[in-house]
């Protein structure tokens, strides 16, 4: 009899032990974990049965319903959307652009409420949620805006550019209205001065100090008349930068070199030749019977040429094509001049002597002059080694080509 009781006790203790291990392994709320362990201890057999019947099964069901199914559905929807884009139907992109335009326009038209949207007006309090509320307030707008810009970077079109250029001034104005808001800035400074800030982790304290620095560098400390000018500068610079990027992209896409002389391709790998032939066919050059080869300024096209081509004239043509970005019909020189002028004015408004001092003030260099000194010092340290290596390459090229090469060319 005693042996049976001993065996049953051992079995029970083993089951109870593994049940407790299972409870801990579930990683539920600590209070609930402790509660279930107490139930197991205080109600020897009933506690185990209760947990198996209610606790564990319920826990699994919650995890499955709330996590696995929902996440799988979201992932499935996301994958389907991405696959549709990869398929290339322009109508889908147009619909997405239209949706995001409507979404961003709606947010911008209600920008006064954005700081309290989903934040339960926590931004107006001086509690520890102030900075988090600010961070969350513009998240929806930025997601929509970044989505549009991502679409432009991978599937650029005149219609998409029109939408972005139409919305850009309003987006910049909204962003400026946040950092130039004196009441909001006062709330943030007051919150940052509270004792609870010192109890936060170093990462969170840095987040607060960086947020305030963002406000200062965005003109929060400027008098009202200069704030207005700062907002104008931000809008104009954003538009100029957008146009600058469009010019670079357009000039990149506009350049091409097409040849039907296969001898020019000497040295190129077969994969690069075939890619150039297929590219030419896709643009209406050549045919299967009379092939042509097309080279563009895309990296996958120019990299094999500059690396492997024996034909120096082809290498030079491609290299000079790279230098033609932002010139001619898409000349960026006037934009550069205006951007530099506006940047200098922006830096002066914020109390910096140069724009380089403004952009490096919170970086390791600390000033434009320090960054320039570092560059000059690095140049002085490597220039002799560079010249020696260049001479070695020049001699090697002369030896291999059996031709005089007095000076090495970039190509």
HELIX and SHEET records of a PDB file:
HELIX    1   1 UNK A    2  UNK A   25  1                                  24    
HELIX    2   2 UNK A   30  UNK A   42  1                                  13    
HELIX    3   3 UNK A   44  UNK A   50  1                                   7    
HELIX    4   4 UNK A   51  UNK A   56  3                                   6    
HELIX    5   5 UNK A   57  UNK A   63  1                                   7    
HELIX    6   6 UNK A   64  UNK A   69  3                                   6    
HELIX    7   7 UNK A   70  UNK A   87  1                                  18    
HELIX    8   8 UNK A   90  UNK A  109  1                                  20    
HELIX    9   9 UNK A  111  UNK A  113  5                                   3    
HELIX   10  10 UNK A  122  UNK A  124  5                                   3    
HELIX   11  11 UNK A  130  UNK A  137  1                                   8    
HELIX   12  12 UNK A  139  UNK A  154  1                                  16    
HELIX   13  13 UNK A  158  UNK A  179  1                                  22    
HELIX   14  14 UNK A  182  UNK A  192  1                                  11    
HELIX   15  15 UNK A  195  UNK A  199  5                                   5    
HELIX   16  16 UNK A  202  UNK A  217  1                                  16    
HELIX   17  17 UNK A  224  UNK A  254  1                                  31    
HELIX   18  18 UNK A  262  UNK A  265  5                                   4    
HELIX   19  19 UNK A  270  UNK A  282  1                                  13    
HELIX   20  20 UNK A  299  UNK A  308  1                                  10    
HELIX   21  21 UNK A  312  UNK A  323  1                                  12    
HELIX   22  22 UNK A  328  UNK A  330  5                                   3    
HELIX   23  23 UNK A  333  UNK A  349  1                                  17    
HELIX   24  24 UNK A  355  UNK A  360  1                                   6    
HELIX   25  25 UNK A  368  UNK A  401  1                                  34    
SHEET    1   A 2 UNK A 257  UNK A 259  0                                        
SHEET    2   A 2 UNK A 293  UNK A 295 -1                                        
END                                                                             
